[in-house]
Amino acid sequence: MIDLHTHSLFSDGLLLPSELVYRAKVNGYEAIALTDHGDLSTIDFVIPRIIKISKELTEHFSIKVLPGIELTYVPPSRISAMVKKCRSLGAKIVVIHGQSPVEPVPPGTNRAAISSGADILAHPGHITEEEVKLAKKTGICLEITTRNGHNKTNSHVAGLSKKFGAKMVLNTDTHAPEDILTPEKIEETLKTSNLTKQDYEIMIKNSKEVVKKTK
């Protein structure tokens, strides 16, 4: 299992990075990204610390830990510049907090994220056909999420992604121990998203490609 969207105590998660990563390892993860929320006020504080602990945990817990960030509530006109800033600070995975149906981020966030050079557009909500076509062109991965609330539009995202050939990944947006991925959680999410085991295999392949690009 691979999860490229999780949160620790560095933002609104409940666990230290060390506990989050070890719990993921016990559950069978082969790779995990630490992607705490950030904006211009926090990225220069959060990213260096996530980089430091990611290196330490990869070495001692024998699991690939990727330092990242989830840019959240960033004005759409600033997203591309913020992605570049995060890369310059050393973030290996950049996730953009998409236009989820349960959190009112600024209109235009999805479109700006798709063209920003980020790796993943998280929980993109009622993403449009035009935006999904653009996602296919830019190569950004669209997230299918196990997280309650955000997952309300999974079937919409999945249907358009399959129709137009955009890449998908399955993530948890973990904030607490009970959010960590399990085979049962995967099965339930696939079912409610109208996706198959074959679709999941493709999503895992996409996640592995994202991980590979970080080397």
C-alpha positions in Angstrom: 0.0 0.0 0.0 1.1 3.6 -0.8 -0.4 6.7 0.7 0.6 10.1 -0.6 -1.6 12.3 1.6 -1.3 12.3 5.4 -1.2 14.8 8.3 0.7 14.8 11.5 1.0 17.2 14.5 2.8 19.6 12.2 -0.7 20.7 11.1 -4.1 19.2 12.2 -3.2 15.6 12.6 -3.3 13.8 15.9 0.0 11.8 15.7 3.7 12.6 15.7 5.3 11.8 12.4 7.1 8.9 14.0 3.9 7.3 15.3 2.0 7.9 12.0 4.8 6.3 9.9 5.2 3.3 12.2 1.5 2.6 12.4 1.5 2.8 8.6 4.4 0.3 8.4 2.5 -2.1 10.7 -0.5 -1.9 8.4 1.6 -2.9 5.5 2.5 0.3 3.8 5.6 0.4 1.5 5.6 4.2 1.2 4.0 7.1 2.8 4.1 10.9 2.2 3.9 13.4 5.1 1.9 16.2 3.6 0.9 18.6 6.4 -1.2 21.6 5.5 0.8 24.7 4.6 0.6 28.2 3.2 3.1 31.0 2.8 3.1 31.6 6.6 4.2 28.0 7.5 6.0 26.2 4.6 9.5 27.5 5.6 8.9 26.1 9.1 7.1 22.8 8.3 9.0 21.5 5.2 12.5 21.4 6.7 11.3 19.6 9.7 9.4 17.1 7.7 12.5 16.5 5.5 14.6 15.8 8.6 12.2 13.3 10.2 11.4 11.6 6.8 15.1 10.8 6.3 15.4 9.5 9.9 12.3 7.3 9.7 13.1 5.9 6.2 16.5 4.8 7.6 15.3 3.3 10.9 11.8 2.0 10.1 12.6 0.5 6.7 9.7 2.2 5.0 9.9 4.9 2.3 8.9 8.2 3.8 8.5 11.2 1.5 8.6 14.8 2.8 5.7 16.8 1.3 3.2 19.5 1.9 -0.5 20.1 1.2 -1.0 23.7 0.0 -4.3 24.7 1.5 -6.5 27.7 0.9 -3.8 29.4 -1.2 -5.2 32.0 -3.6 -5.4 30.4 -7.0 -3.2 33.1 -8.6 -0.4 32.2 -6.1 -0.5 28.4 -6.4 2.1 27.9 -9.1 4.6 30.2 -7.4 3.9 28.4 -4.1 4.5 25.0 -5.6 7.9 26.2 -6.9 8.7 27.6 -3.4 7.9 24.2 -1.8 10.1 22.4 -4.3 12.9 24.8 -3.6 12.6 24.1 0.1 12.9 20.4 -0.6 9.3 19.0 -0.7 9.3 15.9 -2.7 5.5 15.6 -2.9 3.2 18.7 -3.4 -0.5 18.1 -2.9 -3.1 20.9 -3.5 -6.2 21.0 -1.4 -8.9 20.8 -4.0 -12.5 22.1 -4.1 -14.0 19.5 -1.8 -17.8 19.7 -1.4 -17.3 20.0 2.4 -14.7 22.7 2.6 -15.1 26.0 0.6 -11.7 26.7 -0.8 -11.5 29.6 -3.3 -13.1 29.1 -6.7 -10.6 28.3 -9.4 -8.4 26.3 -7.1 -8.8 23.1 -9.1 -7.8 24.7 -12.4 -4.9 26.5 -10.9 -3.6 23.4 -9.2 -3.8 21.3 -12.4 -1.4 23.6 -14.2 0.8 24.3 -11.3 3.3 21.5 -11.4 2.0 19.8 -8.3 1.8 16.1 -8.0 -1.7 15.5 -6.7 -5.0 17.4 -6.6 -6.6 16.2 -3.5 -10.4 15.6 -3.2 -11.3 17.8 -6.3 -15.0 17.6 -5.6 -17.2 18.5 -8.6 -14.3 18.8 -11.0 -15.4 19.7 -14.5 -14.8 17.7 -17.7 -12.6 20.4 -19.0 -10.5 20.3 -15.9 -10.1 16.6 -16.1 -9.0 16.8 -19.7 -6.4 19.3 -18.6 -5.3 17.0 -15.8 -4.7 14.3 -18.4 -2.6 16.7 -20.4 -0.5 18.0 -17.4 -0.1 14.6 -15.8 -1.3 15.6 -12.3 -2.9 12.8 -10.3 -6.5 13.2 -9.2 -7.2 11.9 -5.8 -9.8 9.2 -4.8 -10.0 9.6 -1.0 -11.1 7.4 1.8 -11.8 10.4 4.0 -15.4 11.0 5.1 -17.0 14.1 3.6 -14.3 14.5 0.9 -15.3 11.1 -0.5 -18.8 12.2 -1.4 -17.6 13.0 -5.0 -15.3 10.0 -5.5 -17.6 8.4 -8.1 -17.8 11.7 -10.0 -14.0 12.1 -10.0 -13.5 8.5 -10.9 -16.0 8.4 -13.7 -14.6 11.5 -15.5 -11.0 10.4 -14.9 -11.7 7.0 -16.5 -13.7 8.6 -19.4 -10.9 11.1 -20.3 -7.8 9.1 -19.2 -6.6 11.2 -16.3 -4.4 9.6 -13.7 -5.9 8.7 -10.3 -4.3 7.8 -6.9 -6.0 6.5 -3.8 -5.1 8.3 -0.6 -6.4 8.6 2.9 -5.9 12.2 4.0 -5.1 10.6 7.4 -5.5 12.7 10.5 -5.9 10.0 13.1 -5.0 6.3 13.7 -8.3 5.0 12.4 -7.8 6.7 9.1 -4.8 4.7 8.1 -5.3 2.5 5.1 -6.4 -1.2 5.4 -7.5 -3.7 2.8 -11.1 -3.4 4.1 -11.0 0.4 3.7 -9.6 0.0 0.1 -12.4 -2.4 -0.8 -15.1 -0.2 0.6 -13.8 2.9 -1.1 -13.5 1.1 -4.5 -17.1 -0.1 -4.1 -18.6 3.3 -3.3 -16.5 5.0 -6.0 -17.6 2.5 -8.7 -14.1 1.3 -9.2 -12.6 -2.2 -9.6 -9.6 -4.0 -8.3 -8.1 -3.5 -11.7 -8.6 0.3 -11.3 -6.9 0.1 -7.9 -3.9 -1.7 -9.5 -3.6 1.2 -11.9 -3.8 3.7 -9.1 -1.0 1.9 -7.3 1.1 2.0 -10.4 0.4 5.8 -10.6 1.4 6.2 -7.0 4.6 4.3 -7.6 5.4 6.6 -10.5 5.0 9.6 -8.3 7.3 8.0 -5.7 9.9 7.1 -8.4 10.0 10.7 -9.6 11.2 11.8 -6.2 14.5 10.0 -6.4 
